[in-house]
Amino acid sequence: MPPRSPTSPLLSALGRREPALSAAEEAVSLYRELAAQRPDAFRPDLASSLTNLAATLNALGRREPALVAAEEAVAIRRELAAQRPDAFRPDLASSLTSLAAMLSALGRREPALSAAEEAVSLYRELAAQRPDAFRPDLASSLTNLAATLSALGRREPALVAAEEAVAIRRELAAQRPDAFRPDLASSLTNLAAMLSALDRREPALSAAEEAVSLYRELATERPEAFRPNLAGSLTNLANTLSDLGRREPALAAAEEAASHYRELATQRPDAFRPDLARSLAVQADCLDTLGRAADALAITAEAVATLSPAFVKHPAAFGHWMVPMVRQYLECCDRLERPPDMQLLGPVVAILQDQHQQTEEKPG
């Protein structure tokens, strides 16, 4: 049996995702050939390489091929777990967590929820039997479940899942900070968003600030790996501060987030242009609340233009971001008595109108 190469996950962890993709694709190709010759020996390795490929593609913003790889990995591991549950249930749970995140990123929220719930159920059983081995995975699956529930508007159960994930990861980070601080920061960002959605703004601010503090330390140590996380946590912090009426610090956080995302999107546009657009929209909202309508209009127009390519390609995935951006842009135009730029809005509005018509035509 050939040795398993850690090259692709290592490159990805270091932020070198293009070389990681090449390594991941080569691994899948090799294991596919080996599994065709000796399926009992190499199908588990094929599933592992597909899971890694899916994660690498997803990090590069290539969501559709990432989903295809993730679905194949789940299918293989489901068969393996049916034959040997003790050996392969952990792998199945891992692939389901990954699949749920990718489905959610493409706006396919109901199947994402089904996969996320199955992953949590499996990890609960595994963590009950071997807590040291599987509590970290349970926390990851709970974080993913919380995000999926929130996207479906199920805010209370989303908060419950997010709080459980933070509690687990806080214990783990206290025991092994180098290993689990990134996971704790991720869960805190998620928790802040859930609390904010339920108008629990002060605890949301506390969680958001702690997440930014953790990611700032991590990004100082490993900028290629953690600058995207820092930028995301800053966008979340800006929203939370804005909800509390703390407009100047909210604007500062939003501007810093946009600055990070600008650089990241220059290097990897498919992966980071949507995040840049979201941070710009938050920045525009902060400017608007400070009475800087002209600046807000310019930044909102940039947000719409930045998100448009991804929205046109995946309207179901990015509609919940695009709709408020377009609304904000039109409201700014109205207040400033300026005509909207229909060259900017044309393709976007056509898709939004089509989506609205399809919704209206659905029975019930």
C-alpha positions as CSV (number, residue, x, y, z in Angstrom):
1,M,0.0,0.0,0.0
2,P,1.5,3.4,-0.9
3,P,2.0,5.9,1.8
4,R,-0.6,8.6,2.3
5,S,0.8,12.0,1.3
6,P,0.0,14.9,3.7
7,T,1.1,17.4,1.0
8,S,-2.2,18.9,-0.1
9,P,-3.7,19.4,3.4
10,L,-0.4,20.9,4.6
11,L,-0.2,23.3,1.7
12,S,-3.8,24.4,2.2
13,A,-3.2,24.9,5.9
14,L,-0.3,27.2,5.0
15,G,-2.6,29.3,2.7
16,R,-0.9,27.9,-0.5
17,R,-4.2,26.8,-2.0
18,E,-3.3,26.7,-5.8
19,P,-0.4,24.2,-5.2
20,A,-2.7,22.4,-2.8
21,L,-5.3,21.9,-5.5
22,S,-2.8,20.4,-7.9
23,A,-1.7,17.9,-5.2
24,A,-5.3,17.1,-4.2
25,E,-6.3,16.4,-7.8
26,E,-3.3,14.2,-8.4
27,A,-4.1,12.2,-5.2
28,V,-7.7,11.7,-6.4
29,S,-6.5,10.5,-9.8
30,L,-4.1,8.0,-8.3
31,Y,-6.5,6.6,-5.7
32,R,-9.2,6.3,-8.4
33,E,-7.0,4.0,-10.4
34,L,-6.0,2.0,-7.3
35,A,-9.6,1.7,-6.1
36,A,-10.6,0.4,-9.5
37,Q,-8.1,-2.4,-9.2
38,R,-8.5,-3.1,-5.5
39,P,-11.7,-1.5,-4.1
40,D,-11.5,-3.1,-0.7
41,A,-8.1,-1.7,-0.1
42,F,-8.3,1.7,-1.6
43,R,-11.9,3.0,-1.6
44,P,-11.4,4.5,1.9
45,D,-8.3,6.4,0.6
46,L,-10.3,7.6,-2.5
47,A,-13.0,9.0,-0.2
48,S,-10.4,10.8,1.9
49,S,-8.7,12.3,-1.1
50,L,-12.1,13.4,-2.5
51,T,-13.0,15.1,0.8
52,N,-9.7,16.9,0.7
53,L,-10.2,18.0,-2.9
54,A,-13.6,19.3,-2.1
55,A,-12.3,21.4,0.8
56,T,-9.5,22.8,-1.4
57,L,-11.8,23.6,-4.3
58,N,-14.2,25.3,-1.9
59,A,-11.5,27.4,-0.4
60,L,-10.7,28.6,-4.0
61,G,-14.4,29.6,-4.5
62,R,-15.0,26.7,-7.0
63,R,-18.2,25.7,-5.3
64,E,-19.9,23.5,-7.9
65,P,-16.9,21.1,-8.5
66,A,-16.3,21.1,-4.7
67,L,-19.9,19.9,-4.1
68,V,-19.4,17.1,-6.7
69,A,-16.3,15.8,-4.9
70,A,-18.0,16.1,-1.5
71,E,-21.1,14.1,-2.6
72,E,-18.9,11.4,-4.1
73,A,-17.0,11.1,-0.8
74,V,-20.2,10.9,1.2
75,A,-21.6,8.2,-1.1
76,I,-18.4,6.0,-0.7
77,R,-18.2,6.5,3.0
78,R,-21.9,5.7,3.5
79,E,-21.3,2.3,1.9
80,L,-18.2,1.7,3.9
81,A,-19.9,2.7,7.2
82,A,-22.8,0.3,6.4
83,Q,-20.3,-2.5,6.1
84,R,-18.0,-1.6,9.0
85,P,-19.6,1.1,11.2
86,D,-17.0,1.1,13.9
87,A,-14.3,1.8,11.4
88,F,-16.0,4.3,9.0
89,R,-18.7,6.2,10.9
90,P,-16.2,8.9,11.9
91,D,-15.2,9.4,8.3
92,L,-18.9,9.5,7.2
93,A,-19.6,12.1,9.8
94,S,-16.7,14.2,8.7
95,S,-17.8,14.1,5.0
96,L,-21.4,15.0,6.0
97,T,-20.2,18.1,7.8
98,S,-18.2,19.1,4.8
99,L,-21.1,18.4,2.4
100,A,-23.5,20.4,4.5
101,A,-21.2,23.5,4.4
102,M,-20.9,23.3,0.6
103,L,-24.6,22.8,0.0
104,S,-25.4,25.8,2.2
105,A,-22.8,27.9,0.3
106,L,-24.7,27.2,-2.9
107,G,-28.1,28.1,-1.3
108,R,-29.3,24.5,-1.1
109,R,-30.3,24.9,2.5
110,E,-32.8,22.1,3.2
111,P,-30.4,19.3,2.0
112,A,-27.6,21.1,3.9
113,L,-29.6,20.9,7.1
114,S,-30.3,17.2,6.6
115,A,-26.5,16.5,6.1
116,A,-25.6,18.8,9.1
117,E,-28.1,17.1,11.4
118,E,-26.9,13.6,10.5
119,A,-23.3,14.6,11.1
120,V,-24.1,16.0,14.6
121,S,-26.1,12.8,15.4
122,L,-23.2,10.6,14.4
123,Y,-20.6,12.7,16.3
124,R,-22.8,12.8,19.4
125,E,-22.7,9.0,19.5
126,L,-19.0,8.9,18.9
127,A,-18.2,11.6,21.5
128,A,-20.2,9.7,24.1
129,Q,-18.0,6.7,23.5
130,R,-14.7,8.4,23.1
131,P,-14.9,12.1,24.2
132,D,-11.2,12.9,23.9
133,A,-11.2,11.8,20.2
134,F,-14.5,13.1,19.0
135,R,-15.5,16.2,21.0
136,P,-13.6,18.5,18.7
137,D,-15.5,17.0,15.7
138,L,-18.8,17.3,17.6
139,A,-18.1,21.0,18.1
140,S,-17.3,21.5,14.4
141,S,-20.5,19.8,13.3
142,L,-22.5,21.9,15.8
143,T,-21.0,25.1,14.5
144,N,-21.9,24.0,11.0
145,L,-25.4,23.1,12.1
146,A,-25.9,26.5,13.7
147,A,-25.0,28.3,10.5
148,T,-27.3,26.1,8.5
149,L,-30.3,26.6,10.9
150,S,-29.7,30.3,10.9
151,A,-29.7,30.5,7.1
152,L,-33.1,28.9,7.3
153,G,-34.4,31.4,9.8
154,R,-34.5,28.9,12.6
155,R,-32.7,31.3,15.0
156,E,-33.4,29.8,18.5
157,P,-32.2,26.2,17.6
158,A,-29.3,27.8,15.8
159,L,-28.3,29.7,19.0
160,V,-28.5,26.5,21.1
161,A,-26.2,24.7,18.7
162,A,-23.7,27.6,18.5
163,E,-23.6,27.9,22.3
164,E,-22.9,24.2,22.7
165,A,-20.1,24.5,20.2
166,V,-18.5,27.4,22.0
167,A,-18.7,25.7,25.3
168,I,-16.9,22.6,24.0
169,R,-14.2,24.6,22.2
170,R,-13.6,26.8,25.2
171,E,-12.7,23.8,27.3
172,L,-10.6,22.4,24.5
173,A,-8.7,25.7,24.0
174,A,-8.0,26.0,27.7
175,Q,-6.3,22.6,27.6
176,R,-4.5,23.0,24.2
177,P,-4.6,26.6,23.1
178,D,-2.3,26.2,20.1
179,A,-4.5,23.4,18.7
180,F,-8.0,24.9,19.5
181,R,-7.8,28.7,19.5
182,P,-8.7,28.9,15.8
183,D,-11.7,26.7,16.4
184,L,-12.8,28.7,19.4
185,A,-12.5,31.9,17.3
186,S,-14.6,30.4,14.6
187,S,-17.4,29.4,16.9
188,L,-17.4,32.7,18.7
189,T,-17.9,34.5,15.3
190,N,-20.7,32.2,14.6
191,L,-22.2,32.7,18.1
192,A,-22.0,36.5,17.8
193,A,-24.0,36.4,14.5
194,M,-26.7,34.1,16.1
195,L,-27.0,36.4,19.2
196,S,-27.2,39.5,17.0
197,A,-30.0,37.9,14.9
198,L,-32.0,37.5,18.1
199,D,-31.3,41.2,19.2
200,R,-29.1,40.0,22.1
201,R,-26.6,42.7,21.2
202,E,-24.4,43.1,24.3
203,P,-23.5,39.4,24.5
204,A,-23.2,39.4,20.7
205,L,-20.6,42.2,21.0
206,S,-18.7,40.4,23.7
207,A,-18.4,37.2,21.5
208,A,-17.5,39.3,18.4
209,E,-14.8,41.2,20.2
210,E,-13.3,38.0,21.6
211,A,-13.3,36.4,18.1
212,V,-11.5,39.4,16.6
213,S,-8.9,39.4,19.4
214,L,-8.2,35.7,18.8
215,Y,-8.0,36.0,15.0
216,R,-5.7,39.1,15.3
217,E,-3.2,37.0,17.3
218,L,-3.5,34.1,14.9
219,A,-3.2,36.3,11.8
220,T,0.0,37.9,13.2
221,E,1.5,34.5,13.6
222,R,0.2,33.0,10.3
223,P,-1.2,35.7,8.0
224,E,-1.7,33.5,5.0
225,A,-3.8,31.1,6.9
226,F,-5.8,33.5,9.2
227,R,-6.2,36.9,7.4
228,P,-9.5,35.7,5.8
229,N,-10.8,34.7,9.2
230,L,-9.8,38.0,10.7
231,A,-11.5,39.9,8.0
232,G,-14.7,37.9,8.5
233,S,-14.7,38.4,12.2
234,L,-14.2,42.2,11.7
235,T,-17.2,42.3,9.3
236,N,-19.2,40.6,12.0
237,L,-17.9,43.0,14.7
238,A,-18.8,46.0,12.5
239,N,-22.4,44.7,12.2
240,T,-22.7,44.2,15.9
241,L,-21.3,47.6,16.8
242,S,-23.6,49.2,14.3
243,D,-26.6,47.5,15.9
244,L,-25.6,49.1,19.2
245,G,-25.4,52.5,17.6
246,R,-21.6,52.7,18.0
247,R,-21.1,54.0,14.5
248,E,-17.6,55.3,14.4
249,P,-16.0,52.1,15.7
250,A,-18.3,50.1,13.5
251,L,-17.1,52.0,10.5
252,A,-13.4,51.4,11.5
253,A,-14.0,47.7,11.8
254,A,-15.8,47.6,8.4
255,E,-13.0,49.5,6.7
256,E,-10.4,47.2,8.1
257,A,-12.3,44.2,7.0
258,A,-12.7,45.6,3.5
259,S,-9.0,46.4,3.3
260,H,-8.1,42.8,4.1
261,Y,-10.6,41.5,1.6
262,R,-9.4,43.8,-1.1
263,E,-5.9,42.3,-0.9
264,L,-7.3,38.7,-0.6
265,A,-9.6,39.3,-3.6
266,T,-6.8,40.6,-5.7
267,Q,-4.9,37.3,-5.2
268,R,-8.0,35.0,-5.3
269,P,-11.0,36.7,-6.8
270,D,-13.3,33.7,-7.0
271,A,-12.9,32.9,-3.4
272,F,-13.0,36.4,-1.9
273,R,-14.9,38.8,-4.1
274,P,-18.2,37.9,-2.4
275,D,-16.7,38.5,1.1
276,L,-15.3,41.8,-0.1
277,A,-18.7,42.8,-1.4
278,R,-20.3,41.9,2.0
279,S,-17.8,43.9,3.9
280,L,-18.3,46.9,1.5
281,A,-22.0,46.7,2.1
282,V,-21.5,46.9,5.9
283,Q,-19.1,49.8,5.4
284,A,-21.7,51.6,3.3
285,D,-24.3,51.1,5.9
286,C,-22.0,52.6,8.5
287,L,-21.3,55.6,6.3
288,D,-25.0,56.0,5.7
289,T,-25.9,56.1,9.4
290,L,-23.2,58.7,9.9
291,G,-24.9,61.0,7.3
292,R,-22.3,60.4,4.6
293,A,-24.8,59.4,1.9
294,A,-22.6,60.2,-1.1
295,D,-19.8,58.0,0.3
296,A,-22.3,55.3,1.1
297,L,-23.7,55.4,-2.5
298,A,-20.2,55.0,-4.0
299,I,-19.3,52.1,-1.7
300,T,-22.7,50.4,-2.2
301,A,-22.3,50.6,-6.0
302,E,-18.9,49.0,-5.6
303,A,-20.4,46.2,-3.4
304,V,-23.1,45.5,-6.1
305,A,-20.5,45.4,-8.9
306,T,-18.2,43.2,-6.8
307,L,-20.8,40.6,-6.0
308,S,-22.5,40.6,-9.4
309,P,-20.3,38.0,-11.1
310,A,-20.9,35.5,-8.3
311,F,-24.6,36.4,-8.0
312,V,-25.2,35.9,-11.7
313,K,-23.5,32.5,-11.5
314,H,-25.1,31.4,-8.2
315,P,-28.2,33.5,-7.6
316,A,-29.6,31.1,-4.9
317,A,-26.4,31.3,-2.9
318,F,-25.9,35.1,-3.0
319,G,-29.4,36.5,-3.3
320,H,-29.7,37.1,0.5
321,W,-26.7,39.4,0.2
322,M,-27.6,41.0,-3.1
323,V,-31.2,42.0,-2.3
324,P,-30.2,44.3,0.6
325,M,-27.3,45.8,-1.4
326,V,-29.6,46.7,-4.3
327,R,-32.2,48.1,-1.9
328,Q,-29.5,50.2,-0.1
329,Y,-28.2,51.5,-3.4
330,L,-31.6,52.6,-4.6
331,E,-32.4,54.3,-1.3
332,C,-29.1,56.2,-1.5
333,C,-30.0,57.3,-5.0
334,D,-33.4,58.5,-3.9
335,R,-32.0,60.5,-1.0
336,L,-29.4,62.1,-3.2
337,E,-31.9,62.6,-6.1
338,R,-29.6,60.8,-8.4
339,P,-30.7,58.3,-11.1
340,P,-29.6,54.7,-10.5
341,D,-27.0,53.3,-12.8
342,M,-29.0,50.7,-14.8
343,Q,-25.9,49.4,-16.5
344,L,-24.8,48.3,-13.0
345,L,-28.2,47.0,-11.9
346,G,-29.5,45.5,-15.2
347,P,-28.3,41.9,-15.0
348,V,-28.9,41.8,-11.2
349,V,-32.4,43.2,-11.4
350,A,-33.4,40.8,-14.2
351,I,-32.4,37.8,-12.0
352,L,-34.1,39.2,-8.9
353,Q,-37.3,39.8,-10.9
354,D,-37.2,36.2,-12.3
355,Q,-36.7,34.8,-8.8
356,H,-39.6,36.9,-7.5
357,Q,-41.8,35.7,-10.3
358,Q,-40.9,32.0,-9.6
359,T,-41.7,32.5,-5.9
360,E,-45.1,34.1,-6.8
361,E,-45.9,31.2,-9.1
362,K,-45.2,28.5,-6.6
363,P,-48.4,26.8,-5.3
364,G,-49.4,27.7,-1.7
